[in-house]
């Protein structure tokens, strides 16, 4: 009987040892599975939120980045578990968390800065953004706005391109350069500038012929087409003279392009008593204010943008909307951070 008891006892102990080994192995497998899931989830959040390379070493993350991941995984894992995996101490977590919360005091301002930048063709630098923020009621320094734009990567891009040239030789006698690079005007419709610029997109070429007022940079009128014809230039001038009041007879300055020397153009200027002025041959600085408008336009709505899926008609609509925005909403430091239309309204109210 004693021998049977010893046999049963030994068998039970062996079975118990085997069960403990199985349980230990099961727990190890669960732990390894949990670790693998945690590693997967950390990598997913690293890619999704922090935009890091999927092969990134968690130890290479900054404490702030680790805090973001810990908080993002808070509904799946306890903080200590994620801290341990990321090798982030409890004190480091709370220190970085406090620093991030202090930075978040600019959250509302940051969103406003981003919206103003994107809503304005990514064309406003920190001074213009700061001016617009003041109109929205934000009390903040230019330095803070500049830093927020730097943090968000909001950079006004620029690029130079060869300018379209309408010069076709000396077709007829050219008027003298009466403007002589004096682009200042004391009142509206005193001095106008014009030229034609080219936009080359995958679906074709588009040409813009504007009339610019030296008084405040307002685009008085414009015509857009797919060919740089004399009619393009004539139509923009016809639209401009239609806005004149009695007694207004601007000086109209252009380069030596053939469009501004054809009989129809001359007839329009004569009929409305406009004084013609032309730049010297091959001297773009003589019309630099108009060139400056073209440069700003292309930097703000053309360069560094893709128009692969846009037809020429769509692009013409796109330019129309930009010029409307330019006249009504694009603020200028020289105008007291007002747009040309806003500036004219302000001057009328002050008169």
C-alpha positions as CSV (number, residue, x, y, z in Angstrom):
1,X,0.0,0.0,0.0
2,X,2.8,2.4,0.9
3,X,4.5,1.5,-2.4
4,X,1.4,2.5,-4.3
5,X,1.2,5.8,-2.5
6,X,4.7,6.6,-3.3
7,X,4.2,5.8,-6.9
8,X,1.0,7.9,-7.1
9,X,2.8,10.8,-5.3
10,X,5.8,10.7,-7.7
11,X,3.4,10.6,-10.7
12,X,1.4,13.6,-9.3
13,X,4.6,15.6,-8.7
14,X,5.9,14.8,-12.2
15,X,2.5,15.9,-13.6
16,X,2.5,19.0,-11.5
17,X,6.1,19.9,-12.6
18,X,5.1,19.3,-16.2
19,X,2.0,21.6,-15.8
20,X,4.2,24.3,-14.2
21,X,6.6,24.0,-17.2
22,X,3.7,24.3,-19.6
23,X,2.3,27.3,-17.7
24,X,5.6,29.0,-17.7
25,X,6.0,28.4,-21.4
26,X,2.5,29.6,-22.0
27,X,3.2,32.8,-20.1
28,X,6.4,33.3,-22.0
29,X,4.5,32.9,-25.3
30,X,1.9,35.4,-24.2
31,X,4.6,37.8,-23.1
32,X,6.4,37.4,-26.4
33,X,3.1,37.9,-28.3
34,X,2.2,41.0,-26.2
35,X,5.7,42.4,-26.9
36,X,5.4,41.7,-30.6
37,X,2.0,43.5,-30.7
38,X,3.3,46.4,-28.7
39,X,6.3,46.6,-31.1
40,X,3.9,46.6,-34.1
41,X,1.6,49.2,-32.5
42,X,4.5,51.5,-31.6
43,X,5.8,51.3,-35.2
44,X,2.3,52.0,-36.6
45,X,2.0,55.1,-34.4
46,X,5.5,56.2,-35.3
47,X,4.6,56.1,-39.0
48,X,1.1,57.5,-38.6
49,X,1.6,60.3,-36.2
50,X,5.3,61.2,-36.2
51,X,5.9,60.3,-39.9
52,X,9.1,58.5,-39.2
53,X,10.7,55.8,-41.3
54,X,9.2,52.4,-40.4
55,X,12.7,51.0,-39.7
56,X,13.3,53.6,-37.0
57,X,14.8,52.5,-33.7
58,X,12.5,53.5,-30.9
59,X,15.5,54.5,-28.9
60,X,16.3,57.1,-31.5
61,X,13.0,58.9,-30.8
62,X,13.0,62.1,-28.8
63,X,11.2,62.2,-25.5
64,X,8.5,64.4,-27.0
65,X,7.9,61.8,-29.7
66,X,7.8,59.0,-27.2
67,X,5.2,61.0,-25.1
68,X,3.0,61.3,-28.2
69,X,3.2,57.5,-28.8
70,X,2.5,56.7,-25.1
71,X,-0.6,58.9,-25.2
72,X,-1.7,57.4,-28.5
73,X,-1.5,53.9,-27.1
74,X,-3.1,54.7,-23.8
75,X,-6.4,52.9,-24.7
76,X,-4.5,49.6,-25.3
77,X,-1.6,49.5,-22.9
78,X,-0.8,50.8,-19.5
79,X,1.8,53.7,-19.4
80,X,4.4,51.7,-17.5
81,X,4.4,49.0,-20.2
82,X,5.0,51.5,-23.0
83,X,7.5,53.5,-20.9
84,X,9.5,50.3,-20.4
85,X,9.5,49.4,-24.1
86,X,10.5,52.9,-25.2
87,X,13.0,53.2,-22.3
88,X,11.3,56.3,-21.1
89,X,11.4,57.0,-17.4
90,X,8.3,58.2,-15.5
91,X,9.9,61.5,-14.7
92,X,11.0,62.1,-18.3
93,X,7.5,61.4,-19.5
94,X,5.9,64.0,-17.2
95,X,8.6,66.6,-17.8
96,X,8.2,66.3,-21.6
97,X,4.4,66.2,-21.2
98,X,4.4,69.5,-19.3
99,X,6.7,71.1,-21.9
100,X,4.3,70.1,-24.6
101,X,1.3,71.4,-22.8
102,X,3.0,74.7,-22.3
103,X,3.6,74.8,-26.1
104,X,0.0,74.0,-26.7
105,X,-1.0,77.4,-25.4
106,X,-0.4,78.4,-29.1
107,X,-2.7,75.7,-30.5
108,X,-5.5,78.1,-31.5
109,X,-3.0,80.6,-32.8
110,X,-1.1,77.9,-34.7
111,X,-4.3,76.7,-36.5
112,X,-5.1,80.3,-37.4
113,X,-1.6,80.9,-38.8
114,X,-1.8,77.7,-40.9
115,X,-5.3,78.7,-42.2
116,X,-4.3,82.2,-43.1
117,X,-1.2,80.9,-44.9
118,X,-3.0,78.2,-46.9
119,X,-6.1,80.4,-47.7
120,X,-3.9,83.1,-49.2
121,X,-2.0,81.0,-51.9
122,X,0.8,80.3,-49.4
123,X,2.0,83.8,-50.3
124,X,2.0,85.6,-46.9
125,X,5.2,85.9,-44.9
126,X,5.1,86.3,-41.1
127,X,4.6,90.1,-41.2
128,X,1.4,89.8,-43.3
129,X,0.2,86.8,-41.3
130,X,0.8,88.9,-38.1
131,X,-1.2,91.8,-39.5
132,X,-4.1,89.5,-40.4
133,X,-4.0,87.9,-37.0
134,X,-4.4,91.4,-35.4
135,X,-7.5,91.9,-37.4
136,X,-8.9,88.6,-36.0
137,X,-8.2,89.8,-32.5
138,X,-5.0,87.9,-31.7
139,X,-2.6,89.8,-29.5
140,X,0.8,88.3,-30.4
141,X,4.3,89.4,-31.4
142,X,5.8,89.1,-34.8
143,X,8.5,86.9,-33.3
144,X,6.0,84.3,-32.1
145,X,4.3,84.2,-35.5
146,X,7.7,83.8,-37.2
147,X,8.6,80.9,-34.9
148,X,5.2,79.2,-35.4
149,X,5.6,79.4,-39.2
150,X,9.1,78.0,-38.9
151,X,7.8,75.1,-36.8
152,X,5.1,74.3,-39.3
153,X,7.3,74.7,-42.3
154,X,5.3,77.5,-43.8
155,X,7.7,79.0,-46.3
156,X,6.8,81.4,-49.1
157,X,8.5,79.8,-52.2
158,X,10.0,81.7,-55.1
159,X,11.5,80.9,-58.4
160,X,12.7,82.9,-61.4
161,X,11.7,82.2,-65.0
162,X,12.5,83.7,-68.3
163,X,10.0,86.3,-69.2
164,X,7.8,86.2,-72.3
165,X,8.9,88.9,-74.7
166,X,6.5,90.5,-77.2
167,X,9.2,92.6,-78.9
168,X,9.1,92.2,-82.7
169,X,11.5,94.8,-83.8
170,X,11.0,98.5,-84.4
171,X,7.7,98.4,-86.3
172,X,7.1,102.1,-86.0
173,X,8.3,105.1,-84.1
174,X,8.1,104.6,-80.3
175,X,6.9,107.2,-77.8
176,X,9.5,108.6,-75.4
177,X,10.0,107.1,-71.9
178,X,8.0,109.7,-70.0
179,X,7.6,107.6,-66.9
180,X,11.4,107.4,-66.4
181,X,11.0,104.7,-63.6
182,X,9.0,107.0,-61.4
183,X,6.3,104.6,-60.4
184,X,4.8,106.9,-57.7
185,X,1.3,108.3,-58.2
186,X,-0.5,110.7,-56.0
187,X,-3.9,109.6,-57.1
188,X,-5.7,106.7,-58.8
189,X,-5.7,106.6,-62.6
190,X,-2.7,108.8,-62.9
191,X,-0.2,106.3,-64.2
192,X,-0.9,102.9,-65.6
193,X,1.4,100.1,-66.5
194,X,0.9,97.1,-68.9
195,X,2.7,94.1,-70.4
196,X,2.0,90.5,-71.3
197,X,3.2,87.5,-69.5
198,X,3.2,83.8,-70.4
199,X,2.2,80.7,-68.4
200,X,3.2,77.3,-69.9
201,X,1.3,74.4,-68.5
202,X,1.0,70.8,-69.8
203,X,-2.2,71.5,-71.6
204,X,-0.9,74.5,-73.4
205,X,0.1,78.2,-73.0
206,X,-1.9,81.0,-71.4
207,X,-1.2,84.7,-71.7
208,X,-2.2,87.5,-69.3
209,X,-2.5,91.2,-70.2
210,X,-3.2,93.4,-67.2
211,X,-3.4,97.1,-66.6
212,X,-1.8,98.0,-63.3
213,X,-2.4,101.3,-61.4
214,X,0.8,102.8,-59.9
215,X,-1.2,104.5,-57.2
216,X,-1.8,101.3,-55.2
217,X,-1.0,98.3,-57.5
218,X,-4.6,97.6,-58.3
219,X,-5.1,95.5,-61.3
220,X,-7.6,97.9,-63.1
221,X,-8.5,95.3,-65.8
222,X,-7.1,92.3,-67.4
223,X,-7.5,89.9,-70.4
224,X,-6.5,86.3,-70.5
225,X,-6.2,84.1,-73.6
226,X,-4.3,81.3,-75.2
227,X,-2.6,83.5,-77.8
228,X,-0.6,86.7,-77.3
229,X,-2.5,88.7,-79.8
230,X,-3.0,92.4,-80.3
231,X,-6.7,91.9,-79.4
232,X,-5.6,90.6,-76.0
233,X,-3.8,93.8,-75.2
234,X,-6.5,96.0,-76.8
235,X,-9.3,94.3,-74.8
236,X,-7.6,94.9,-71.4
237,X,-7.1,98.5,-72.3
238,X,-10.7,98.9,-73.4
239,X,-11.9,97.5,-70.1
240,X,-9.6,99.8,-68.2
241,X,-10.7,103.0,-69.9
242,X,-14.3,102.0,-69.3
243,X,-13.6,102.5,-65.5
244,X,-12.4,106.1,-66.0
245,X,-14.3,109.1,-64.7
246,X,-14.6,112.5,-66.4
247,X,-11.3,114.3,-66.5
248,X,-9.1,111.2,-65.9
249,X,-6.5,110.7,-68.6
250,X,-3.8,108.4,-67.3
251,X,-0.3,108.0,-68.7
252,X,-0.1,104.4,-70.0
253,X,3.4,102.9,-70.0
254,X,4.5,99.7,-71.7
255,X,7.5,98.0,-73.2
256,X,8.3,98.2,-76.9
257,X,6.1,95.1,-77.8
258,X,4.4,95.2,-81.1
259,X,0.9,95.1,-79.5
260,X,1.4,98.6,-78.2
261,X,2.4,100.0,-81.6
262,X,-0.5,98.7,-83.7
263,X,-3.1,101.2,-85.0
264,X,-5.9,99.8,-82.8
265,X,-4.0,100.3,-79.6
266,X,-2.9,103.8,-80.7
267,X,-6.5,104.6,-81.6
268,X,-7.8,103.7,-78.2
269,X,-5.2,105.8,-76.4
270,X,-6.0,108.7,-78.7
271,X,-9.8,108.4,-78.3
272,X,-9.5,108.6,-74.5
273,X,-6.6,111.1,-74.4
274,X,-4.2,108.7,-72.8
275,X,-0.5,109.7,-72.8
276,X,1.7,106.9,-74.2
277,X,5.1,106.0,-72.7
278,X,7.5,103.2,-73.6
279,X,10.5,101.6,-72.0
280,X,13.9,101.8,-73.7
281,X,14.7,98.9,-75.9
282,X,15.5,95.7,-73.9
283,X,15.4,97.6,-70.6
284,X,13.1,95.7,-68.3
285,X,13.8,98.0,-65.2
286,X,11.9,100.7,-67.1
287,X,8.7,98.7,-66.4
288,X,9.9,97.0,-63.2
289,X,6.7,97.7,-61.2
290,X,4.7,95.7,-63.8
291,X,7.4,93.0,-63.8
292,X,7.1,93.0,-60.0
293,X,3.4,92.2,-60.2
294,X,4.2,89.3,-62.6
295,X,6.9,88.0,-60.2
296,X,4.6,88.0,-57.2
297,X,1.8,86.4,-59.2
298,X,3.9,83.5,-60.4
299,X,5.6,83.0,-57.1
300,X,2.3,82.9,-55.3
301,X,0.0,80.9,-57.6
302,X,2.1,79.3,-60.4
303,X,5.7,78.2,-59.5
304,X,6.1,75.0,-57.5
305,X,2.6,73.9,-58.3
306,X,1.4,71.1,-60.6
307,X,-1.2,71.8,-63.3
308,X,-0.9,68.4,-65.0
309,X,-4.7,67.8,-64.7
310,X,-5.8,71.3,-65.5
311,X,-7.1,72.4,-68.9
312,X,-6.3,75.9,-70.3
313,X,-9.9,77.0,-69.6
314,X,-9.6,75.8,-66.0
315,X,-6.3,77.6,-65.6
316,X,-7.8,80.8,-67.0
317,X,-10.5,80.5,-64.3
318,X,-7.7,79.9,-61.7
319,X,-5.9,83.1,-62.8
320,X,-9.2,85.1,-62.7
321,X,-9.8,84.0,-59.1
322,X,-6.2,84.9,-58.1
323,X,-6.4,88.4,-59.5
324,X,-9.7,88.9,-57.7
325,X,-8.0,87.8,-54.5
326,X,-5.0,90.0,-55.3
327,X,-7.2,93.1,-55.6
328,X,-9.5,92.4,-52.7
329,X,-7.6,90.4,-50.1
330,X,-3.8,90.5,-50.7
331,X,-2.6,93.0,-48.2
332,X,0.5,95.2,-48.7
333,X,2.8,96.7,-46.1
334,X,3.1,99.8,-48.2
335,X,-0.7,100.2,-48.0
336,X,-0.8,99.9,-44.2
337,X,-1.5,96.2,-44.5
338,X,-4.6,96.7,-46.6
339,X,-5.5,95.3,-50.0
340,X,-5.7,97.7,-53.0
341,X,-9.5,97.7,-52.9
342,X,-9.5,98.1,-49.1
343,X,-7.0,101.0,-49.4
344,X,-9.2,102.8,-51.9
345,X,-12.2,102.4,-49.7
346,X,-10.3,103.7,-46.7
347,X,-9.0,106.7,-48.7
348,X,-12.6,107.5,-49.9
349,X,-13.8,107.4,-46.3
350,X,-11.0,109.6,-45.1
351,X,-11.6,112.2,-47.8
